[in-house]
Amino acid sequence: NAGVTQTPKFQVLKTGQSMTLQCAQDMNHEYMSWYRQDPGMGLRLIHYSVGAGITDQGEVPNGYNVSRSTTEDFPLRLLSAAPSQTSVYFCASSYSRGTDQPQHFGDGTRLSIL
Amino acid sequence: SQKIEQNSEALNIQEGKTATLTCNYTNYSPAYLQWYRQDPGRGPVFLLLIRENEKEKRKERLKVTFDTTLKQSLFHITASQPADSATYLCALHGSGNTGKLIFGQGTTLQVKP
């Protein structure tokens, strides 16, 4: 039982490049989400999904796309990378969307945009 | 506007003392509040959840209080140890049943031997 697995752990991109951050969970969790963490800003919600085929926007969705074709996977796509997207990205999952559900986090992808 | 505020200044305490971290929120009416621990280079790890009708919750050396009148939660670590050094995050859900969990910016605790 690996929990939440994020790949890659580190990535450097040039402005304008696109890439996909991978997130997979093996706990059969219904709810998955993506956060970015910047110094002094805390964790900010980018997109979330309450189940396969259903996604919605969080606080800071611009410049990012998501899809949820399976329960296990929730990839985050950067369409055209910008320096402002330099950040640490965390994927999280929980059993359901319920407000009493603890979130399980991956260890993050550290992304630098030059 | 809705805000969750934690003390951004690091908290430095001596080993064996009790650490107390504060989480204040405005314009939320959460039914639950959660606390997480984050170590450098790692993702947050869930510690405790407290419900609005619970005044206090304990887990080993950890204690959380939740005052919905003051709109505040306090997180205590008793008999602190250097291994407790980390950043501690509080979180609560936004409005509606969307599952969106909103985090404070975290407080870094440093326990000195």
Interface residues (C-beta under 8 A of the other chain):
Chain A: V4 Y31 S33 Y35 G40 M41 G42 L43 R44 L45 Y48 V50 D56 G58 E59 F90 A92 S94 S96 R97 G98 T99 D100 Q101 P102 Q103 H104 F105 G106 D107 G108
Chain B: S8 P30 A31 Y32 Q34 Y36 G41 R42 G43 P44 V45 F46 L49 R51 L89 A91 H93 N97 T98 G99 K100 L101 I102 F103 G104 Q105 G106
